[in-house]
Amino acid sequence: MAAKFEVYRDAAGKYRFRLKAGNGEIIATGEAYESKAGCLNGIESIKTNAPGAPIVEV
């Protein structure tokens, strides 16, 4: 099974997403969004910007 993004509403009613690996493990989570459209835009931003993102130790 391939990785997938899941969109859901949290206890406060805000939209969030999580990225799950093929084995079902959560490997990333997103911030709270007021709208579903904002949440989906956050997912698209990760898809666009993350492939070349460097790893920085802080």
N, CA, C and O atoms as CSV, one atom per row, in Angstrom:
chain,resi,resn,atom,element,x,y,z
A,1,MET,N,N,0.839,-1.181,0.000
A,1,MET,CA,C,0.000,0.000,0.000
A,1,MET,C,C,0.888,1.250,0.000
A,1,MET,O,O,1.894,1.294,0.708
A,2,ALA,N,N,0.530,2.232,-0.766
A,2,ALA,CA,C,1.300,3.472,-0.871
A,2,ALA,C,C,0.954,4.422,0.278
A,2,ALA,O,O,-0.069,4.267,0.945
A,3,ALA,N,N,1.821,5.396,0.492
A,3,ALA,CA,C,1.560,6.432,1.485
A,3,ALA,C,C,0.320,7.216,1.075
A,3,ALA,O,O,-0.040,7.266,-0.101
A,4,LYS,N,N,-0.332,7.833,2.075
A,4,LYS,CA,C,-1.535,8.617,1.773
A,4,LYS,C,C,-1.678,9.758,2.773
A,4,LYS,O,O,-1.214,9.667,3.909
A,5,PHE,N,N,-2.326,10.830,2.333
A,5,PHE,CA,C,-2.706,11.932,3.202
A,5,PHE,C,C,-4.124,11.686,3.675
A,5,PHE,O,O,-4.990,11.314,2.883
A,6,GLU,N,N,-4.367,11.892,4.962
A,6,GLU,CA,C,-5.715,11.813,5.524
A,6,GLU,C,C,-6.096,13.197,6.033
A,6,GLU,O,O,-5.324,13.829,6.755
A,7,VAL,N,N,-7.279,13.668,5.661
A,7,VAL,CA,C,-7.817,14.948,6.125
A,7,VAL,C,C,-8.899,14.635,7.144
A,7,VAL,O,O,-9.747,13.771,6.921
A,8,TYR,N,N,-8.863,15.351,8.270
A,8,TYR,CA,C,-9.850,15.104,9.330
A,8,TYR,C,C,-10.088,16.382,10.124
A,8,TYR,O,O,-9.341,17.352,9.995
A,9,ARG,N,N,-11.130,16.375,10.943
A,9,ARG,CA,C,-11.415,17.493,11.835
A,9,ARG,C,C,-11.004,17.114,13.248
A,9,ARG,O,O,-11.284,16.009,13.713
A,10,ASP,N,N,-10.338,18.042,13.926
A,10,ASP,CA,C,-9.903,17.780,15.292
A,10,ASP,C,C,-11.027,18.102,16.282
A,10,ASP,O,O,-12.130,18.462,15.870
A,11,ALA,N,N,-10.758,17.976,17.563
A,11,ALA,CA,C,-11.768,18.188,18.600
A,11,ALA,C,C,-12.316,19.614,18.599
A,11,ALA,O,O,-13.444,19.848,19.032
A,12,ALA,N,N,-11.516,20.567,18.112
A,12,ALA,CA,C,-11.945,21.962,18.048
A,12,ALA,C,C,-12.681,22.279,16.747
A,12,ALA,O,O,-13.097,23.418,16.535
A,13,GLY,N,N,-12.845,21.284,15.875
A,13,GLY,CA,C,-13.547,21.485,14.615
A,13,GLY,C,C,-12.677,22.017,13.492
A,13,GLY,O,O,-13.187,22.336,12.418
A,14,LYS,N,N,-11.365,22.120,13.717
A,14,LYS,CA,C,-10.455,22.602,12.671
A,14,LYS,C,C,-9.994,21.434,11.804
A,14,LYS,O,O,-9.977,20.279,12.230
A,15,TYR,N,N,-9.624,21.774,10.585
A,15,TYR,CA,C,-9.147,20.755,9.644
A,15,TYR,C,C,-7.658,20.514,9.836
A,15,TYR,O,O,-6.886,21.454,10.024
A,16,ARG,N,N,-7.269,19.265,9.789
A,16,ARG,CA,C,-5.869,18.861,9.901
A,16,ARG,C,C,-5.617,17.745,8.897
A,16,ARG,O,O,-6.544,17.132,8.368
A,17,PHE,N,N,-4.327,17.499,8.652
A,17,PHE,CA,C,-3.986,16.350,7.826
A,17,PHE,C,C,-2.855,15.585,8.481
A,17,PHE,O,O,-2.093,16.126,9.282
A,18,ARG,N,N,-2.763,14.333,8.128
A,18,ARG,CA,C,-1.632,13.500,8.522
A,18,ARG,C,C,-1.214,12.696,7.307
A,18,ARG,O,O,-2.033,12.329,6.465
A,19,LEU,N,N,0.072,12.434,7.237
A,19,LEU,CA,C,0.631,11.609,6.163
A,19,LEU,C,C,0.944,10.252,6.762
A,19,LEU,O,O,1.687,10.152,7.738
A,20,LYS,N,N,0.378,9.211,6.178
A,20,LYS,CA,C,0.597,7.855,6.669
A,20,LYS,C,C,1.417,7.068,5.658
A,20,LYS,O,O,1.190,7.137,4.450
A,21,ALA,N,N,2.379,6.317,6.188
A,21,ALA,CA,C,3.190,5.425,5.359
A,21,ALA,C,C,2.336,4.248,4.920
A,21,ALA,O,O,1.225,4.059,5.414
A,22,GLY,N,N,2.852,3.470,4.004
A,22,GLY,CA,C,2.136,2.301,3.503
A,22,GLY,C,C,1.774,1.295,4.574
A,22,GLY,O,O,0.816,0.537,4.418
A,23,ASN,N,N,2.540,1.280,5.677
A,23,ASN,CA,C,2.244,0.347,6.770
A,23,ASN,C,C,1.267,0.925,7.788
A,23,ASN,O,O,0.986,0.288,8.803
A,24,GLY,N,N,0.743,2.130,7.527
A,24,GLY,CA,C,-0.243,2.754,8.409
A,24,GLY,C,C,0.345,3.664,9.470
A,24,GLY,O,O,-0.400,4.311,10.205
A,25,GLU,N,N,1.660,3.728,9.565
A,25,GLU,CA,C,2.307,4.580,10.573
A,25,GLU,C,C,2.215,6.045,10.166
A,25,GLU,O,O,2.453,6.383,9.006
A,26,ILE,N,N,1.871,6.916,11.110
A,26,ILE,CA,C,1.829,8.352,10.850
A,26,ILE,C,C,3.261,8.862,10.791
A,26,ILE,O,O,4.036,8.672,11.728
A,27,ILE,N,N,3.609,9.513,9.678
A,27,ILE,CA,C,4.977,9.999,9.517
A,27,ILE,C,C,5.058,11.528,9.466
A,27,ILE,O,O,6.152,12.089,9.519
A,28,ALA,N,N,3.919,12.202,9.366
A,28,ALA,CA,C,3.904,13.668,9.404
A,28,ALA,C,C,2.485,14.135,9.731
A,28,ALA,O,O,1.505,13.467,9.406
A,29,THR,N,N,2.399,15.293,10.379
A,29,THR,CA,C,1.100,15.892,10.679
A,29,THR,C,C,1.140,17.364,10.313
A,29,THR,O,O,2.201,17.989,10.312
A,30,GLY,N,N,-0.009,17.901,10.007
A,30,GLY,CA,C,-0.109,19.310,9.635
A,30,GLY,C,C,-0.706,20.143,10.745
A,30,GLY,O,O,-1.217,19.620,11.736
A,31,GLU,N,N,-0.634,21.450,10.564
A,31,GLU,CA,C,-1.204,22.385,11.517
A,31,GLU,C,C,-2.726,22.419,11.390
A,31,GLU,O,O,-3.291,21.757,10.519
A,32,ALA,N,N,-3.387,23.180,12.246
A,32,ALA,CA,C,-4.845,23.328,12.196
A,32,ALA,C,C,-5.210,24.404,11.171
A,32,ALA,O,O,-4.598,25.470,11.129
A,33,TYR,N,N,-6.201,24.112,10.360
A,33,TYR,CA,C,-6.695,25.042,9.337
A,33,TYR,C,C,-8.166,25.337,9.595
A,33,TYR,O,O,-8.917,24.467,10.036
A,34,GLU,N,N,-8.566,26.564,9.317
A,34,GLU,CA,C,-9.972,26.954,9.492
A,34,GLU,C,C,-10.877,26.308,8.440
A,34,GLU,O,O,-12.037,26.001,8.716
A,35,SER,N,N,-10.338,26.103,7.232
A,35,SER,CA,C,-11.166,25.574,6.149
A,35,SER,C,C,-10.533,24.317,5.555
A,35,SER,O,O,-9.326,24.097,5.656
A,36,LYS,N,N,-11.373,23.509,4.940
A,36,LYS,CA,C,-10.887,22.319,4.256
A,36,LYS,C,C,-9.999,22.714,3.085
A,36,LYS,O,O,-8.989,22.063,2.815
A,37,ALA,N,N,-10.379,23.785,2.389
A,37,ALA,CA,C,-9.577,24.263,1.255
A,37,ALA,C,C,-8.174,24.652,1.710
A,37,ALA,O,O,-7.199,24.352,1.021
A,38,GLY,N,N,-8.058,25.310,2.849
A,38,GLY,CA,C,-6.752,25.669,3.389
A,38,GLY,C,C,-5.920,24.440,3.707
A,38,GLY,O,O,-4.715,24.412,3.457
A,39,CYS,N,N,-6.569,23.424,4.260
A,39,CYS,CA,C,-5.895,22.169,4.579
A,39,CYS,C,C,-5.380,21.501,3.302
A,39,CYS,O,O,-4.237,21.046,3.254
A,40,LEU,N,N,-6.208,21.444,2.293
A,40,LEU,CA,C,-5.805,20.842,1.021
A,40,LEU,C,C,-4.665,21.628,0.379
A,40,LEU,O,O,-3.784,21.038,-0.246
A,41,ASN,N,N,-4.673,22.954,0.527
A,41,ASN,CA,C,-3.571,23.773,0.012
A,41,ASN,C,C,-2.280,23.455,0.760
A,41,ASN,O,O,-1.207,23.446,0.157
A,42,GLY,N,N,-2.367,23.195,2.064
A,42,GLY,CA,C,-1.197,22.800,2.839
A,42,GLY,C,C,-0.605,21.503,2.328
A,42,GLY,O,O,0.614,21.369,2.227
A,43,ILE,N,N,-1.461,20.549,2.007
A,43,ILE,CA,C,-1.000,19.272,1.450
A,43,ILE,C,C,-0.311,19.499,0.109
A,43,ILE,O,O,0.761,18.946,-0.139
A,44,GLU,N,N,-0.909,20.297,-0.745
A,44,GLU,CA,C,-0.317,20.576,-2.059
A,44,GLU,C,C,1.028,21.275,-1.920
A,44,GLU,O,O,1.943,21.026,-2.706
A,45,SER,N,N,1.154,22.149,-0.924
A,45,SER,CA,C,2.423,22.825,-0.692
A,45,SER,C,C,3.519,21.827,-0.336
A,45,SER,O,O,4.646,21.940,-0.820
A,46,ILE,N,N,3.198,20.867,0.495
A,46,ILE,CA,C,4.176,19.839,0.857
A,46,ILE,C,C,4.553,19.014,-0.363
A,46,ILE,O,O,5.731,18.735,-0.586
A,47,LYS,N,N,3.565,18.625,-1.148
A,47,LYS,CA,C,3.852,17.830,-2.346
A,47,LYS,C,C,4.774,18.584,-3.302
A,47,LYS,O,O,5.637,17.982,-3.941
A,48,THR,N,N,4.593,19.885,-3.398
A,48,THR,CA,C,5.376,20.710,-4.314
A,48,THR,C,C,6.766,21.026,-3.772
A,48,THR,O,O,7.751,20.939,-4.504
A,49,ASN,N,N,6.850,21.390,-2.501
A,49,ASN,CA,C,8.094,21.924,-1.942
A,49,ASN,C,C,8.986,20.905,-1.223
A,49,ASN,O,O,10.187,21.140,-1.090
A,50,ALA,N,N,8.447,19.816,-0.770
A,50,ALA,CA,C,9.229,18.887,0.056
A,50,ALA,C,C,10.229,18.008,-0.701
A,50,ALA,O,O,11.251,17.645,-0.118
A,51,PRO,N,N,9.992,17.649,-1.957
A,51,PRO,CA,C,10.936,16.717,-2.602
A,51,PRO,C,C,12.401,17.172,-2.548
A,51,PRO,O,O,13.297,16.338,-2.424
A,52,GLY,N,N,12.650,18.470,-2.639
A,52,GLY,CA,C,14.025,18.953,-2.629
A,52,GLY,C,C,14.439,19.606,-1.330
A,52,GLY,O,O,15.505,20.217,-1.262
A,53,ALA,N,N,13.615,19.491,-0.292
A,53,ALA,CA,C,13.909,20.163,0.976
A,53,ALA,C,C,15.134,19.555,1.649
A,53,ALA,O,O,15.246,18.334,1.766
A,54,PRO,N,N,16.060,20.419,2.094
A,54,PRO,CA,C,17.246,19.903,2.772
A,54,PRO,C,C,16.908,19.464,4.204
A,54,PRO,O,O,15.895,19.877,4.768
A,55,ILE,N,N,17.754,18.639,4.766
A,55,ILE,CA,C,17.627,18.247,6.171
A,55,ILE,C,C,18.581,19.143,6.945
A,55,ILE,O,O,19.778,19.184,6.659
A,56,VAL,N,N,18.040,19.870,7.939
A,56,VAL,CA,C,18.838,20.812,8.715
A,56,VAL,C,C,18.714,20.438,10.184
A,56,VAL,O,O,17.606,20.340,10.712
A,57,GLU,N,N,19.837,20.232,10.835
A,57,GLU,CA,C,19.824,19.927,12.260
A,57,GLU,C,C,19.867,21.242,13.032
A,57,GLU,O,O,20.704,22.100,12.753
A,58,VAL,N,N,18.968,21.401,14.001
A,58,VAL,CA,C,18.917,22.631,14.803
A,58,VAL,C,C,19.098,22.345,16.260
A,58,VAL,O,O,19.083,23.266,17.077
